[in-house]
């Protein structure tokens, strides 16, 4: 495999295999929108030759406000469209990262309790999240689907679901944070499956990727590389690509 070879993804083709991953930028505004500063930031990466640019994670539900300038997907359509226009001009694909920080978020800005699979305290703040009810889970799953439709409708080539270190999806996958006794705990992959299904249903022919924490570095209860192989195999059929990351807030 050559780094500069084209890479087919769903119905798109990336001009090379260089991917610029999602990260916090603090370039947003107080309306939780992408701004012209985001557009300029990503356009420079596209001009530099990145084949795939994954934008900063956007919260799929207003229960999630993890940091002051965190984008909210419902407010991001115009910003995504501007980023797409700027980056497509240089031949780069644009993928929107969709996110919910769950119990690893913050109530400082929302003034609402955090949502999580179980009432496991946030490691740094010791804030105890709300145990998500069935309606809460359904709302977040639907939020992923709605956000995917908005992103693809704005011209994004696809979306990337965050199941990485700081994500609600990972929290459902991990025994560290999912201690439920219902169907969401008996089958820890159920939430991820439903999120992927909701996104696939609304993304059309767009790219659907997953960022997966493959090793939480907490072998007493967390996701291990051996477990991650099985998770990837179970979820991979409905994905166009998989990005693996390592670590979690428990290993920081």
N, C-alpha and C positions, 0 to 999 in steps of 0.2 A: 504494500500500500504506500503510495506517495502522497505526502502532505498537500501538494499542489494539484493533485488530480481532482477532477469534478466528482461530486458526490450526489447521486440520485436520492431524493427524499420525497416520498409520496409522489405527487405529480410535478414537483419542482426539481431543479438541479442546482446545487450549490457549486459555484465556480471553483472552489477548493475546499479543503477540510479544516480550515482554520476557523474556529468558533470563538467568538467573544461572548463570554458567559454573563449571566445576570448578576448584578450587585447593587447595593445601596449607593445612591449618588447624592442624595439631599439636594437635587436640582429642581425639585417640584415646588408647587406653590401652596397657599393655604386652602385651596379648593381641592387639593389632592389630585391635580392634573399633571400630565407631562407638559413641559414648557419648551420655549425655543432653545433654552440652554441644553435640554436633553437632545433636541434635534441636532444641534451643533456638535455635541459630544459624540453621538453615534455616527454622524456623518463623517467625522474625522477618522473613525475606525474603519468605516466603509472605504473611504478614500485611501486608507493605508493598506487595503487588500483583504480584509476579513471576508470569508465566504459566507458566514452565518453570524448574524448579530442577534443576541437574545437580550431583550430590553429588561430594565429593572422590574422586579416582581410587583404585580398589581394585585391588591387585595380583592378577592372575588365577592366579599360580603362586608357590609358596614359594621359588623361585629368585630372586625379586625382593623386596628389602627396601631401598628407596632412601633412606629416612630413618626415624628412630627410631619415630615414631608413624604410619607409613604403614599404612593399612587393608589387610587381606588378605581378599579376597572370601570365602574359605571361612569366615571368622569374622564376616561382616557381615550375615547374614540378619536377625537380631533387630534390629540397628541400623537397617537399611533399613526394616523394618516400622514402627518407631517414627517415623522421619522421614516416611514416607508418611502415617501416621495424622495427624501434626501438620500437614503441609502440605496434604493433601487437604481438611482441615477449612476451609481458606481458599481452596479452589478452584484450587490450583496443581498442575500435573503434576510428578512426580518422575522423573527419569532418572538411572540409575546410571552413572557413568563407570567404564569397565573399562580397566585399564592394565597395562603391563609396561615398566619403564624401560630394560631391556636393558643395553647398555654404558655408559649414562649414569647408572647407579645407584651403589651403594656396597656394598662388602663389609664395612664397619665393623660392621654389626649382624648380618648373616647369617654372617660368617666363611666365606663361600663365594665362589668366583670369579664374576665377572659373566658373563652370557650375552649374546652379540651375533652378528650375521651374520658379522663378520670381526674379526680381531685388531687393531682400530684403537684406540689408546690413548684413554682418557677425557681430554678436553681439560684439565680442571682438575687432577685427581689424577694423571694419566698412568698410571693403572691399566690394564693390558692385559687385555681380557676373553677369555673362552673362545670359540672358534669353535664355534658351535652344531652339534651332530650331528643327524642325521635324527630320532633319538628325542627329543632336546631340543625340536626344532621341533614335532613332533607333540604333545608334552606341553603346550606353551604354547598351541597352537591348541585343543586339547581343554579347556585351562583357561579360555579365553575362553568356550567353549560352556557349560561347567559354571557359570561365574560369571554368565552371562546368565540361566540357568535359576534360579539362586538369587535373583537380583535381582527377576526378574519374579514368581517364586513368593512373594517377600516383599511383593509389591504394587506394586513400581515400575512406572511406565507404560511403561518401556522402558530401553534402555541406549545409551550413547555410547562407541564404541571410540576410544581415544586414538591418533591417528597424528600428533600435534602435535610440538612442539619436543623434548620429553623422552620419547621413546617408542620401543619396540622396533619397532613397525610402521613408523614413519618411517625407522628405521635400515635396514630391509629395502628401503624404497622409494628410498633415496638412494645415489648413487654415492660419496658421502663415506664411508659406513660399510658399504656392501655391495660388497665386492670379490671375491665368490665366483666360482668358475668352473663351478659346477654349475647345476642347474635353478633354484635360488633366486637365483642371480646373473644368469643369462641372462634370466629373467623376474622383474624386481624387484617386480612386482605380485602374484606368486603367493602370498606369505605373507599379504598383506592380503586377497586373495580368499578364501583358506582360513579366515582369521579371521572375515570377514564371513559366510561360509557356515555356519560352526560356530555363530555367534551367532544367525543367522537361524533355524537349525534348532531351537534351544532357546528362543528368545524368543517363539515362538508369534505371536500377533497384536500383540505389543508393539512399540513404536517402536524402530527401529535407526538410530542416527545415527553419523556419523564426524567427528572433529575432525582436520583435515588441515593440515599445514604446507605452505603454498602457495609459500613463498619462503624458502629457508634463508639468503639473503643471502651465498651462497658460490658464485657462478656458475661457478667453475672445475670443480666436480664435483657441487654440490648441486642440490636441487630448485629450479627456477625457475618463475615464474608461467606461462610457456608450457607447461612440462612438467606443471604442476599441473592445467591445463585438461584435458589428455589423461588424467591419472590420475583426475580427478573423473568424466569421461565414462565411463571404463572401469569404475569401481566403483559409479557412481551408480544403476544399475538396481536394485540390491539394498538401497538405502538409503532411509530416509524423510526424512532431512535431512543437510545437510553444513555444518559450521562451518569456516571457513578462518582460519588464524592465520599469522603471519609471524615469521621468525627461527628460529634454532637455537642450540645451545650454541657453534657455530662463529662466530656473529655477535655473541655477547654482549660 
